[in-house]
Amino acid sequence: MNKKTKSLVYNFIGFAIFFFSAKYLFTTFIGLERLKASFGAFIIGTILAPKFQTVNTHDGEKLFMKWLFVKGLKEIK
């Protein structure tokens, strides 16, 4: 699989995990309506999900991750 495709898939999976978890918590425990719960979950998912990006270097294409809970950039091998 291409590294750009991997970054897209990883971004989607990371966002989806936080989005569906937050939406479930908002609708079940807080009791928000569907639209408000979806909007709130979107905000939470966007902020908390890790960001993956490919970078072309002199060694070739590399995949990096940046996350709120990890300091700096981490290379994904």
mmCIF file of the N, C-alpha and C atoms, coordinates in Angstrom:
data_MODEL
# 
_entry.id   MODEL 
# 
loop_
_atom_site.group_PDB 
_atom_site.id 
_atom_site.type_symbol 
_atom_site.label_atom_id 
_atom_site.label_alt_id 
_atom_site.label_comp_id 
_atom_site.label_asym_id 
_atom_site.label_entity_id 
_atom_site.label_seq_id 
_atom_site.pdbx_PDB_ins_code 
_atom_site.Cartn_x 
_atom_site.Cartn_y 
_atom_site.Cartn_z 
_atom_site.occupancy 
_atom_site.B_iso_or_equiv 
_atom_site.pdbx_formal_charge 
_atom_site.auth_seq_id 
_atom_site.auth_comp_id 
_atom_site.auth_asym_id 
_atom_site.auth_atom_id 
_atom_site.pdbx_PDB_model_num 
ATOM 1   N N  . MET A 1 1  ? 0.843   -1.167 0.000  1.00 0.00 ? 1  MET A N  1 
ATOM 2   C CA . MET A 1 1  ? 0.000   0.000  0.000  1.00 0.00 ? 1  MET A CA 1 
ATOM 3   C C  . MET A 1 1  ? 0.896   1.239  0.000  1.00 0.00 ? 1  MET A C  1 
ATOM 4   N N  . ASN A 1 2  ? 0.511   2.236  -0.742 1.00 0.00 ? 2  ASN A N  1 
ATOM 5   C CA . ASN A 1 2  ? 1.225   3.503  -0.839 1.00 0.00 ? 2  ASN A CA 1 
ATOM 6   C C  . ASN A 1 2  ? 1.198   4.225  0.517  1.00 0.00 ? 2  ASN A C  1 
ATOM 7   N N  . LYS A 1 3  ? 2.254   4.949  0.847  1.00 0.00 ? 3  LYS A N  1 
ATOM 8   C CA . LYS A 1 3  ? 2.320   5.652  2.143  1.00 0.00 ? 3  LYS A CA 1 
ATOM 9   C C  . LYS A 1 3  ? 1.280   6.760  2.254  1.00 0.00 ? 3  LYS A C  1 
ATOM 10  N N  . LYS A 1 4  ? 0.950   7.404  1.134  1.00 0.00 ? 4  LYS A N  1 
ATOM 11  C CA . LYS A 1 4  ? -0.099  8.424  1.168  1.00 0.00 ? 4  LYS A CA 1 
ATOM 12  C C  . LYS A 1 4  ? -1.457  7.795  1.463  1.00 0.00 ? 4  LYS A C  1 
ATOM 13  N N  . THR A 1 5  ? -1.681  6.617  0.920  1.00 0.00 ? 5  THR A N  1 
ATOM 14  C CA . THR A 1 5  ? -2.924  5.906  1.189  1.00 0.00 ? 5  THR A CA 1 
ATOM 15  C C  . THR A 1 5  ? -2.976  5.468  2.641  1.00 0.00 ? 5  THR A C  1 
ATOM 16  N N  . LYS A 1 6  ? -1.842  5.006  3.167  1.00 0.00 ? 6  LYS A N  1 
ATOM 17  C CA . LYS A 1 6  ? -1.783  4.621  4.575  1.00 0.00 ? 6  LYS A CA 1 
ATOM 18  C C  . LYS A 1 6  ? -2.101  5.803  5.477  1.00 0.00 ? 6  LYS A C  1 
ATOM 19  N N  . SER A 1 7  ? -1.552  6.971  5.166  1.00 0.00 ? 7  SER A N  1 
ATOM 20  C CA . SER A 1 7  ? -1.817  8.137  6.002  1.00 0.00 ? 7  SER A CA 1 
ATOM 21  C C  . SER A 1 7  ? -3.295  8.511  5.968  1.00 0.00 ? 7  SER A C  1 
ATOM 22  N N  . LEU A 1 8  ? -3.917  8.408  4.814  1.00 0.00 ? 8  LEU A N  1 
ATOM 23  C CA . LEU A 1 8  ? -5.345  8.699  4.706  1.00 0.00 ? 8  LEU A CA 1 
ATOM 24  C C  . LEU A 1 8  ? -6.171  7.710  5.521  1.00 0.00 ? 8  LEU A C  1 
ATOM 25  N N  . VAL A 1 9  ? -5.838  6.437  5.430  1.00 0.00 ? 9  VAL A N  1 
ATOM 26  C CA . VAL A 1 9  ? -6.563  5.404  6.172  1.00 0.00 ? 9  VAL A CA 1 
ATOM 27  C C  . VAL A 1 9  ? -6.346  5.580  7.677  1.00 0.00 ? 9  VAL A C  1 
ATOM 28  N N  . TYR A 1 10 ? -5.116  5.833  8.106  1.00 0.00 ? 10 TYR A N  1 
ATOM 29  C CA . TYR A 1 10 ? -4.825  6.043  9.525  1.00 0.00 ? 10 TYR A CA 1 
ATOM 30  C C  . TYR A 1 10 ? -5.542  7.278  10.063 1.00 0.00 ? 10 TYR A C  1 
ATOM 31  N N  . ASN A 1 11 ? -5.583  8.351  9.289  1.00 0.00 ? 11 ASN A N  1 
ATOM 32  C CA . ASN A 1 11 ? -6.317  9.551  9.706  1.00 0.00 ? 11 ASN A CA 1 
ATOM 33  C C  . ASN A 1 11 ? -7.795  9.247  9.884  1.00 0.00 ? 11 ASN A C  1 
ATOM 34  N N  . PHE A 1 12 ? -8.375  8.499  8.948  1.00 0.00 ? 12 PHE A N  1 
ATOM 35  C CA . PHE A 1 12 ? -9.788  8.161  9.045  1.00 0.00 ? 12 PHE A CA 1 
ATOM 36  C C  . PHE A 1 12 ? -10.066 7.279  10.248 1.00 0.00 ? 12 PHE A C  1 
ATOM 37  N N  . ILE A 1 13 ? -9.245  6.252  10.459 1.00 0.00 ? 13 ILE A N  1 
ATOM 38  C CA . ILE A 1 13 ? -9.463  5.339  11.586 1.00 0.00 ? 13 ILE A CA 1 
ATOM 39  C C  . ILE A 1 13 ? -9.317  6.069  12.921 1.00 0.00 ? 13 ILE A C  1 
ATOM 40  N N  . GLY A 1 14 ? -8.289  6.912  13.034 1.00 0.00 ? 14 GLY A N  1 
ATOM 41  C CA . GLY A 1 14 ? -8.101  7.677  14.266 1.00 0.00 ? 14 GLY A CA 1 
ATOM 42  C C  . GLY A 1 14 ? -9.271  8.600  14.549 1.00 0.00 ? 14 GLY A C  1 
ATOM 43  N N  . PHE A 1 15 ? -9.739  9.291  13.521 1.00 0.00 ? 15 PHE A N  1 
ATOM 44  C CA . PHE A 1 15 ? -10.886 10.180 13.696 1.00 0.00 ? 15 PHE A CA 1 
ATOM 45  C C  . PHE A 1 15 ? -12.144 9.391  14.038 1.00 0.00 ? 15 PHE A C  1 
ATOM 46  N N  . ALA A 1 16 ? -12.371 8.275  13.349 1.00 0.00 ? 16 ALA A N  1 
ATOM 47  C CA . ALA A 1 16 ? -13.591 7.493  13.550 1.00 0.00 ? 16 ALA A CA 1 
ATOM 48  C C  . ALA A 1 16 ? -13.677 6.946  14.972 1.00 0.00 ? 16 ALA A C  1 
ATOM 49  N N  . ILE A 1 17 ? -12.554 6.514  15.518 1.00 0.00 ? 17 ILE A N  1 
ATOM 50  C CA . ILE A 1 17 ? -12.566 5.981  16.881 1.00 0.00 ? 17 ILE A CA 1 
ATOM 51  C C  . ILE A 1 17 ? -13.015 7.050  17.873 1.00 0.00 ? 17 ILE A C  1 
ATOM 52  N N  . PHE A 1 18 ? -12.436 8.232  17.781 1.00 0.00 ? 18 PHE A N  1 
ATOM 53  C CA . PHE A 1 18 ? -12.817 9.303  18.701 1.00 0.00 ? 18 PHE A CA 1 
ATOM 54  C C  . PHE A 1 18 ? -14.221 9.826  18.413 1.00 0.00 ? 18 PHE A C  1 
ATOM 55  N N  . PHE A 1 19 ? -14.597 9.909  17.147 1.00 0.00 ? 19 PHE A N  1 
ATOM 56  C CA . PHE A 1 19 ? -15.922 10.416 16.792 1.00 0.00 ? 19 PHE A CA 1 
ATOM 57  C C  . PHE A 1 19 ? -17.031 9.518  17.325 1.00 0.00 ? 19 PHE A C  1 
ATOM 58  N N  . PHE A 1 20 ? -16.957 8.220  17.027 1.00 0.00 ? 20 PHE A N  1 
ATOM 59  C CA . PHE A 1 20 ? -18.030 7.322  17.457 1.00 0.00 ? 20 PHE A CA 1 
ATOM 60  C C  . PHE A 1 20 ? -18.052 7.133  18.968 1.00 0.00 ? 20 PHE A C  1 
ATOM 61  N N  . SER A 1 21 ? -16.895 7.169  19.609 1.00 0.00 ? 21 SER A N  1 
ATOM 62  C CA . SER A 1 21 ? -16.862 7.076  21.074 1.00 0.00 ? 21 SER A CA 1 
ATOM 63  C C  . SER A 1 21 ? -17.517 8.302  21.701 1.00 0.00 ? 21 SER A C  1 
ATOM 64  N N  . ALA A 1 22 ? -17.167 9.472  21.217 1.00 0.00 ? 22 ALA A N  1 
ATOM 65  C CA . ALA A 1 22 ? -17.744 10.703 21.768 1.00 0.00 ? 22 ALA A CA 1 
ATOM 66  C C  . ALA A 1 22 ? -19.240 10.788 21.465 1.00 0.00 ? 22 ALA A C  1 
ATOM 67  N N  . LYS A 1 23 ? -19.646 10.393 20.274 1.00 0.00 ? 23 LYS A N  1 
ATOM 68  C CA . LYS A 1 23 ? -21.067 10.443 19.947 1.00 0.00 ? 23 LYS A CA 1 
ATOM 69  C C  . LYS A 1 23 ? -21.873 9.503  20.828 1.00 0.00 ? 23 LYS A C  1 
ATOM 70  N N  . TYR A 1 24 ? -21.339 8.315  21.072 1.00 0.00 ? 24 TYR A N  1 
ATOM 71  C CA . TYR A 1 24 ? -22.012 7.362  21.961 1.00 0.00 ? 24 TYR A CA 1 
ATOM 72  C C  . TYR A 1 24 ? -22.129 7.933  23.373 1.00 0.00 ? 24 TYR A C  1 
ATOM 73  N N  . LEU A 1 25 ? -21.045 8.516  23.877 1.00 0.00 ? 25 LEU A N  1 
ATOM 74  C CA . LEU A 1 25 ? -21.073 9.085  25.225 1.00 0.00 ? 25 LEU A CA 1 
ATOM 75  C C  . LEU A 1 25 ? -22.031 10.264 25.313 1.00 0.00 ? 25 LEU A C  1 
ATOM 76  N N  . PHE A 1 26 ? -22.038 11.121 24.289 1.00 0.00 ? 26 PHE A N  1 
ATOM 77  C CA . PHE A 1 26 ? -22.933 12.272 24.302 1.00 0.00 ? 26 PHE A CA 1 
ATOM 78  C C  . PHE A 1 26 ? -24.400 11.868 24.256 1.00 0.00 ? 26 PHE A C  1 
ATOM 79  N N  . THR A 1 27 ? -24.739 10.890 23.435 1.00 0.00 ? 27 THR A N  1 
ATOM 80  C CA . THR A 1 27 ? -26.147 10.500 23.323 1.00 0.00 ? 27 THR A CA 1 
ATOM 81  C C  . THR A 1 27 ? -26.601 9.652  24.502 1.00 0.00 ? 27 THR A C  1 
ATOM 82  N N  . THR A 1 28 ? -25.726 8.797  25.012 1.00 0.00 ? 28 THR A N  1 
ATOM 83  C CA . THR A 1 28 ? -26.128 7.881  26.078 1.00 0.00 ? 28 THR A CA 1 
ATOM 84  C C  . THR A 1 28 ? -26.139 8.555  27.447 1.00 0.00 ? 28 THR A C  1 
ATOM 85  N N  . PHE A 1 29 ? -25.064 9.185  27.810 1.00 0.00 ? 29 PHE A N  1 
ATOM 86  C CA . PHE A 1 29 ? -24.938 9.688  29.168 1.00 0.00 ? 29 PHE A CA 1 
ATOM 87  C C  . PHE A 1 29 ? -25.357 11.142 29.334 1.00 0.00 ? 29 PHE A C  1 
ATOM 88  N N  . ILE A 1 30 ? -25.151 11.957 28.337 1.00 0.00 ? 30 ILE A N  1 
ATOM 89  C CA . ILE A 1 30 ? -25.516 13.366 28.454 1.00 0.00 ? 30 ILE A CA 1 
ATOM 90  C C  . ILE A 1 30 ? -26.913 13.610 27.898 1.00 0.00 ? 30 ILE A C  1 
ATOM 91  N N  . GLY A 1 31 ? -27.326 12.809 26.928 1.00 0.00 ? 31 GLY A N  1 
ATOM 92  C CA . GLY A 1 31 ? -28.676 12.925 26.389 1.00 0.00 ? 31 GLY A CA 1 
ATOM 93  C C  . GLY A 1 31 ? -28.853 14.015 25.355 1.00 0.00 ? 31 GLY A C  1 
ATOM 94  N N  . LEU A 1 32 ? -27.815 14.338 24.638 1.00 0.00 ? 32 LEU A N  1 
ATOM 95  C CA . LEU A 1 32 ? -27.930 15.344 23.589 1.00 0.00 ? 32 LEU A CA 1 
ATOM 96  C C  . LEU A 1 32 ? -28.702 14.793 22.393 1.00 0.00 ? 32 LEU A C  1 
ATOM 97  N N  . GLU A 1 33 ? -29.287 15.698 21.626 1.00 0.00 ? 33 GLU A N  1 
ATOM 98  C CA . GLU A 1 33 ? -29.976 15.298 20.407 1.00 0.00 ? 33 GLU A CA 1 
ATOM 99  C C  . GLU A 1 33 ? -28.954 14.837 19.376 1.00 0.00 ? 33 GLU A C  1 
ATOM 100 N N  . ARG A 1 34 ? -29.427 14.203 18.317 1.00 0.00 ? 34 ARG A N  1 
ATOM 101 C CA . ARG A 1 34 ? -28.526 13.602 17.327 1.00 0.00 ? 34 ARG A CA 1 
ATOM 102 C C  . ARG A 1 34 ? -27.619 14.617 16.660 1.00 0.00 ? 34 ARG A C  1 
ATOM 103 N N  . LEU A 1 35 ? -28.148 15.759 16.258 1.00 0.00 ? 35 LEU A N  1 
ATOM 104 C CA . LEU A 1 35 ? -27.348 16.756 15.558 1.00 0.00 ? 35 LEU A CA 1 
ATOM 105 C C  . LEU A 1 35 ? -26.317 17.399 16.484 1.00 0.00 ? 35 LEU A C  1 
ATOM 106 N N  . LYS A 1 36 ? -26.728 17.736 17.686 1.00 0.00 ? 36 LYS A N  1 
ATOM 107 C CA . LYS A 1 36 ? -25.787 18.331 18.639 1.00 0.00 ? 36 LYS A CA 1 
ATOM 108 C C  . LYS A 1 36 ? -24.716 17.332 19.054 1.00 0.00 ? 36 LYS A C  1 
ATOM 109 N N  . ALA A 1 37 ? -25.092 16.080 19.242 1.00 0.00 ? 37 ALA A N  1 
ATOM 110 C CA . ALA A 1 37 ? -24.121 15.047 19.605 1.00 0.00 ? 37 ALA A CA 1 
ATOM 111 C C  . ALA A 1 37 ? -23.128 14.826 18.469 1.00 0.00 ? 37 ALA A C  1 
ATOM 112 N N  . SER A 1 38 ? -23.610 14.829 17.232 1.00 0.00 ? 38 SER A N  1 
ATOM 113 C CA . SER A 1 38 ? -22.715 14.649 16.083 1.00 0.00 ? 38 SER A CA 1 
ATOM 114 C C  . SER A 1 38 ? -21.751 15.819 15.944 1.00 0.00 ? 38 SER A C  1 
ATOM 115 N N  . PHE A 1 39 ? -22.244 17.028 16.128 1.00 0.00 ? 39 PHE A N  1 
ATOM 116 C CA . PHE A 1 39 ? -21.375 18.203 16.017 1.00 0.00 ? 39 PHE A CA 1 
ATOM 117 C C  . PHE A 1 39 ? -20.325 18.204 17.123 1.00 0.00 ? 39 PHE A C  1 
ATOM 118 N N  . GLY A 1 40 ? -20.736 17.914 18.339 1.00 0.00 ? 40 GLY A N  1 
ATOM 119 C CA . GLY A 1 40 ? -19.790 17.853 19.455 1.00 0.00 ? 40 GLY A CA 1 
ATOM 120 C C  . GLY A 1 40 ? -18.766 16.750 19.263 1.00 0.00 ? 40 GLY A C  1 
ATOM 121 N N  . ALA A 1 41 ? -19.204 15.591 18.765 1.00 0.00 ? 41 ALA A N  1 
ATOM 122 C CA . ALA A 1 41 ? -18.287 14.479 18.513 1.00 0.00 ? 41 ALA A CA 1 
ATOM 123 C C  . ALA A 1 41 ? -17.316 14.823 17.397 1.00 0.00 ? 41 ALA A C  1 
ATOM 124 N N  . PHE A 1 42 ? -17.767 15.582 16.401 1.00 0.00 ? 42 PHE A N  1 
ATOM 125 C CA . PHE A 1 42 ? -16.882 16.029 15.330 1.00 0.00 ? 42 PHE A CA 1 
ATOM 126 C C  . PHE A 1 42 ? -15.759 16.908 15.882 1.00 0.00 ? 42 PHE A C  1 
ATOM 127 N N  . ILE A 1 43 ? -16.106 17.827 16.758 1.00 0.00 ? 43 ILE A N  1 
ATOM 128 C CA . ILE A 1 43 ? -15.109 18.720 17.359 1.00 0.00 ? 43 ILE A CA 1 
ATOM 129 C C  . ILE A 1 43 ? -14.115 17.908 18.192 1.00 0.00 ? 43 ILE A C  1 
ATOM 130 N N  . ILE A 1 44 ? -14.618 17.012 19.027 1.00 0.00 ? 44 ILE A N  1 
ATOM 131 C CA . ILE A 1 44 ? -13.752 16.177 19.868 1.00 0.00 ? 44 ILE A CA 1 
ATOM 132 C C  . ILE A 1 44 ? -12.854 15.303 19.002 1.00 0.00 ? 44 ILE A C  1 
ATOM 133 N N  . GLY A 1 45 ? -13.423 14.677 17.972 1.00 0.00 ? 45 GLY A N  1 
ATOM 134 C CA . GLY A 1 45 ? -12.640 13.814 17.092 1.00 0.00 ? 45 GLY A CA 1 
ATOM 135 C C  . GLY A 1 45 ? -11.560 14.566 16.343 1.00 0.00 ? 45 GLY A C  1 
ATOM 136 N N  . THR A 1 46 ? -11.864 15.770 15.907 1.00 0.00 ? 46 THR A N  1 
ATOM 137 C CA . THR A 1 46 ? -10.891 16.573 15.175 1.00 0.00 ? 46 THR A CA 1 
ATOM 138 C C  . THR A 1 46 ? -9.723  16.988 16.069 1.00 0.00 ? 46 THR A C  1 
ATOM 139 N N  . ILE A 1 47 ? -10.014 17.322 17.308 1.00 0.00 ? 47 ILE A N  1 
ATOM 140 C CA . ILE A 1 47 ? -8.963  17.778 18.217 1.00 0.00 ? 47 ILE A CA 1 
ATOM 141 C C  . ILE A 1 47 ? -8.113  16.614 18.721 1.00 0.00 ? 47 ILE A C  1 
ATOM 142 N N  . LEU A 1 48 ? -8.741  15.503 19.106 1.00 0.00 ? 48 LEU A N  1 
ATOM 143 C CA . LEU A 1 48 ? -8.020  14.421 19.772 1.00 0.00 ? 48 LEU A CA 1 
ATOM 144 C C  . LEU A 1 48 ? -7.388  13.391 18.842 1.00 0.00 ? 48 LEU A C  1 
ATOM 145 N N  . ALA A 1 49 ? -7.840  13.302 17.613 1.00 0.00 ? 49 ALA A N  1 
ATOM 146 C CA . ALA A 1 49 ? -7.317  12.271 16.706 1.00 0.00 ? 49 ALA A CA 1 
ATOM 147 C C  . ALA A 1 49 ? -5.885  12.585 16.283 1.00 0.00 ? 49 ALA A C  1 
ATOM 148 N N  . PRO A 1 50 ? -5.052  11.553 16.165 1.00 0.00 ? 50 PRO A N  1 
ATOM 149 C CA . PRO A 1 50 ? -3.686  11.789 15.679 1.00 0.00 ? 50 PRO A CA 1 
ATOM 150 C C  . PRO A 1 50 ? -3.698  12.170 14.199 1.00 0.00 ? 50 PRO A C  1 
ATOM 151 N N  . LYS A 1 51 ? -2.721  12.980 13.810 1.00 0.00 ? 51 LYS A N  1 
ATOM 152 C CA . LYS A 1 51 ? -2.605  13.416 12.418 1.00 0.00 ? 51 LYS A CA 1 
ATOM 153 C C  . LYS A 1 51 ? -1.432  12.697 11.778 1.00 0.00 ? 51 LYS A C  1 
ATOM 154 N N  . PHE A 1 52 ? -1.652  12.082 10.625 1.00 0.00 ? 52 PHE A N  1 
ATOM 155 C CA . PHE A 1 52 ? -0.617  11.372 9.887  1.00 0.00 ? 52 PHE A CA 1 
ATOM 156 C C  . PHE A 1 52 ? -0.345  12.129 8.592  1.00 0.00 ? 52 PHE A C  1 
ATOM 157 N N  . GLN A 1 53 ? 0.934   12.173 8.205  1.00 0.00 ? 53 GLN A N  1 
ATOM 158 C CA . GLN A 1 53 ? 1.312   12.892 6.994  1.00 0.00 ? 53 GLN A CA 1 
ATOM 159 C C  . GLN A 1 53 ? 2.530   12.238 6.379  1.00 0.00 ? 53 GLN A C  1 
ATOM 160 N N  . THR A 1 54 ? 2.569   12.211 5.054  1.00 0.00 ? 54 THR A N  1 
ATOM 161 C CA . THR A 1 54 ? 3.744   11.704 4.348  1.00 0.00 ? 54 THR A CA 1 
ATOM 162 C C  . THR A 1 54 ? 4.614   12.884 3.929  1.00 0.00 ? 54 THR A C  1 
ATOM 163 N N  . VAL A 1 55 ? 5.920   12.650 3.979  1.00 0.00 ? 55 VAL A N  1 
ATOM 164 C CA . VAL A 1 55 ? 6.894   13.682 3.621  1.00 0.00 ? 55 VAL A CA 1 
ATOM 165 C C  . VAL A 1 55 ? 7.929   13.053 2.710  1.00 0.00 ? 55 VAL A C  1 
ATOM 166 N N  . ASN A 1 56 ? 8.237   13.726 1.612  1.00 0.00 ? 56 ASN A N  1 
ATOM 167 C CA . ASN A 1 56 ? 9.302   13.267 0.724  1.00 0.00 ? 56 ASN A CA 1 
ATOM 168 C C  . ASN A 1 56 ? 10.639  13.791 1.250  1.00 0.00 ? 56 ASN A C  1 
ATOM 169 N N  . THR A 1 57 ? 11.539  12.871 1.574  1.00 0.00 ? 57 THR A N  1 
ATOM 170 C CA . THR A 1 57 ? 12.868  13.227 2.047  1.00 0.00 ? 57 THR A CA 1 
ATOM 171 C C  . THR A 1 57 ? 13.894  12.692 1.066  1.00 0.00 ? 57 THR A C  1 
ATOM 172 N N  . HIS A 1 58 ? 15.174  12.958 1.325  1.00 0.00 ? 58 HIS A N  1 
ATOM 173 C CA . HIS A 1 58 ? 16.214  12.429 0.441  1.00 0.00 ? 58 HIS A CA 1 
ATOM 174 C C  . HIS A 1 58 ? 16.335  10.905 0.560  1.00 0.00 ? 58 HIS A C  1 
ATOM 175 N N  . ASP A 1 59 ? 15.813  10.315 1.655  1.00 0.00 ? 59 ASP A N  1 
ATOM 176 C CA . ASP A 1 59 ? 15.806  8.863  1.830  1.00 0.00 ? 59 ASP A CA 1 
ATOM 177 C C  . ASP A 1 59 ? 14.568  8.212  1.218  1.00 0.00 ? 59 ASP A C  1 
ATOM 178 N N  . GLY A 1 60 ? 13.657  8.989  0.715  1.00 0.00 ? 60 GLY A N  1 
ATOM 179 C CA . GLY A 1 60 ? 12.410  8.477  0.142  1.00 0.00 ? 60 GLY A CA 1 
ATOM 180 C C  . GLY A 1 60 ? 11.217  9.036  0.898  1.00 0.00 ? 60 GLY A C  1 
ATOM 181 N N  . GLU A 1 61 ? 10.073  8.469  0.650  1.00 0.00 ? 61 GLU A N  1 
ATOM 182 C CA . GLU A 1 61 ? 8.837   8.920  1.273  1.00 0.00 ? 61 GLU A CA 1 
ATOM 183 C C  . GLU A 1 61 ? 8.718   8.331  2.674  1.00 0.00 ? 61 GLU A C  1 
ATOM 184 N N  . LYS A 1 62 ? 8.417   9.182  3.676  1.00 0.00 ? 62 LYS A N  1 
ATOM 185 C CA . LYS A 1 62 ? 8.291   8.735  5.062  1.00 0.00 ? 62 LYS A CA 1 
ATOM 186 C C  . LYS A 1 62 ? 6.947   9.156  5.620  1.00 0.00 ? 62 LYS A C  1 
ATOM 187 N N  . LEU A 1 63 ? 6.454   8.367  6.569  1.00 0.00 ? 63 LEU A N  1 
ATOM 188 C CA . LEU A 1 63 ? 5.166   8.612  7.204  1.00 0.00 ? 63 LEU A CA 1 
ATOM 189 C C  . LEU A 1 63 ? 5.410   9.088  8.637  1.00 0.00 ? 63 LEU A C  1 
ATOM 190 N N  . PHE A 1 64 ? 4.833   10.246 8.986  1.00 0.00 ? 64 PHE A N  1 
ATOM 191 C CA . PHE A 1 64 ? 4.999   10.811 10.319 1.00 0.00 ? 64 PHE A CA 1 
ATOM 192 C C  . PHE A 1 64 ? 3.643   10.974 10.993 1.00 0.00 ? 64 PHE A C  1 
ATOM 193 N N  . MET A 1 65 ? 3.662   10.940 12.348 1.00 0.00 ? 65 MET A N  1 
ATOM 194 C CA . MET A 1 65 ? 2.455   11.106 13.145 1.00 0.00 ? 65 MET A CA 1 
ATOM 195 C C  . MET A 1 65 ? 2.673   12.239 14.141 1.00 0.00 ? 65 MET A C  1 
ATOM 196 N N  . LYS A 1 66 ? 1.663   13.075 14.292 1.00 0.00 ? 66 LYS A N  1 
ATOM 197 C CA . LYS A 1 66 ? 1.654   14.113 15.311 1.00 0.00 ? 66 LYS A CA 1 
ATOM 198 C C  . LYS A 1 66 ? 0.373   13.929 16.116 1.00 0.00 ? 66 LYS A C  1 
ATOM 199 N N  . TRP A 1 67 ? 0.537   13.968 17.452 1.00 0.00 ? 67 TRP A N  1 
ATOM 200 C CA . TRP A 1 67 ? -0.626  13.738 18.298 1.00 0.00 ? 67 TRP A CA 1 
ATOM 201 C C  . TRP A 1 67 ? -0.547  14.653 19.495 1.00 0.00 ? 67 TRP A C  1 
ATOM 202 N N  . LEU A 1 68 ? -1.680  15.015 20.025 1.00 0.00 ? 68 LEU A N  1 
ATOM 203 C CA . LEU A 1 68 ? -1.774  15.906 21.157 1.00 0.00 ? 68 LEU A CA 1 
ATOM 204 C C  . LEU A 1 68 ? -1.076  15.322 22.385 1.00 0.00 ? 68 LEU A C  1 
ATOM 205 N N  . PHE A 1 69 ? -1.127  14.006 22.562 1.00 0.00 ? 69 PHE A N  1 
ATOM 206 C CA . PHE A 1 69 ? -0.605  13.361 23.761 1.00 0.00 ? 69 PHE A CA 1 
ATOM 207 C C  . PHE A 1 69 ? 0.845   12.888 23.614 1.00 0.00 ? 69 PHE A C  1 
ATOM 208 N N  . VAL A 1 70 ? 1.452   13.066 22.449 1.00 0.00 ? 70 VAL A N  1 
ATOM 209 C CA . VAL A 1 70 ? 2.836   12.671 22.213 1.00 0.00 ? 70 VAL A CA 1 
ATOM 210 C C  . VAL A 1 70 ? 3.608   13.917 21.789 1.00 0.00 ? 70 VAL A C  1 
ATOM 211 N N  . LYS A 1 71 ? 4.742   14.136 22.432 1.00 0.00 ? 71 LYS A N  1 
ATOM 212 C CA . LYS A 1 71 ? 5.529   15.331 22.126 1.00 0.00 ? 71 LYS A CA 1 
ATOM 213 C C  . LYS A 1 71 ? 6.327   15.135 20.851 1.00 0.00 ? 71 LYS A C  1 
ATOM 214 N N  . GLY A 1 72 ? 6.234   16.065 19.939 1.00 0.00 ? 72 GLY A N  1 
ATOM 215 C CA . GLY A 1 72 ? 7.014   16.026 18.698 1.00 0.00 ? 72 GLY A CA 1 
ATOM 216 C C  . GLY A 1 72 ? 6.399   15.126 17.641 1.00 0.00 ? 72 GLY A C  1 
ATOM 217 N N  . LEU A 1 73 ? 7.166   14.939 16.575 1.00 0.00 ? 73 LEU A N  1 
ATOM 218 C CA . LEU A 1 73 ? 6.756   14.075 15.473 1.00 0.00 ? 73 LEU A CA 1 
ATOM 219 C C  . LEU A 1 73 ? 7.351   12.677 15.676 1.00 0.00 ? 73 LEU A C  1 
ATOM 220 N N  . LYS A 1 74 ? 6.574   11.670 15.343 1.00 0.00 ? 74 LYS A N  1 
ATOM 221 C CA . LYS A 1 74 ? 7.053   10.293 15.418 1.00 0.00 ? 74 LYS A CA 1 
ATOM 222 C C  . LYS A 1 74 ? 6.990   9.694  14.026 1.00 0.00 ? 74 LYS A C  1 
ATOM 223 N N  . GLU A 1 75 ? 8.076   9.031  13.635 1.00 0.00 ? 75 GLU A N  1 
ATOM 224 C CA . GLU A 1 75 ? 8.106   8.366  12.328 1.00 0.00 ? 75 GLU A CA 1 
ATOM 225 C C  . GLU A 1 75 ? 7.452   6.997  12.454 1.00 0.00 ? 75 GLU A C  1 
ATOM 226 N N  . ILE A 1 76 ? 6.556   6.693  11.525 1.00 0.00 ? 76 ILE A N  1 
ATOM 227 C CA . ILE A 1 76 ? 5.890   5.397  11.466 1.00 0.00 ? 76 ILE A CA 1 
ATOM 228 C C  . ILE A 1 76 ? 6.606   4.567  10.427 1.00 0.00 ? 76 ILE A C  1 
ATOM 229 N N  . LYS A 1 77 ? 7.077   3.411  10.807 1.00 0.00 ? 77 LYS A N  1 
ATOM 230 C CA . LYS A 1 77 ? 7.830   2.563  9.880  1.00 0.00 ? 77 LYS A CA 1 
ATOM 231 C C  . LYS A 1 77 ? 6.944   1.575  9.183  1.00 0.00 ? 77 LYS A C  1 
# 
